[in-house]
C-alpha cells in the first residue's frame, strides 16, 4: 500500500478475527508478507487459506484500517477489498518457479483523506524479485 493516511493503523485480516501487521513500514507505504494456497485444478485458480475471503470465483483480501485494525481512539473503521482474481496462471507459475513474489500496490488514502475502503478498483498484480 502506498501513501496510507498518517496515524491510522492498517492490518491485513486473517480469518474472521486475527490481524496481520505490516512487515515493513516506510515513508512511502506499508508492506505485508503472507502466504496463500492455490488449487489449480479448475479453469480459474482457487485461492485458499486464512487470508482469502469470499466465494471461490471472486476471492479477495481484506485490508483493515482504524478500529477494524484494532486501533482505539480513532474515528476510522474501514476495510478495503483487494481482488485476487486478476492474478494470471503465468504469474502463479513464475512464483512457483521461485522467480519472485506477487505484489499489488494501491493508494491507501481515499478521496476524503481517510483510509481507502470498499472494493479497490484497478488492482494490478505483478511478480517481483524476493
ZIHU-V970470 format. One record per helix or strand. SS is the DSSP state (H for helix, E for strand). FROM is the first residue (numbers start at 0). TO is the last residue. Records with the same first field share a line. If there is no record, write none. Layout:
SS=FROM-TO, FROM-TO
This chain:
E=1-1, 9-13, 17-19, 23-24, 28-30, 36-38, 45-47, 52-52, 59-65, 76-82, 100-103, 106-106, 108-108, 114-114, 117-118, 124-127
H=55-57, 66-68, 88-95
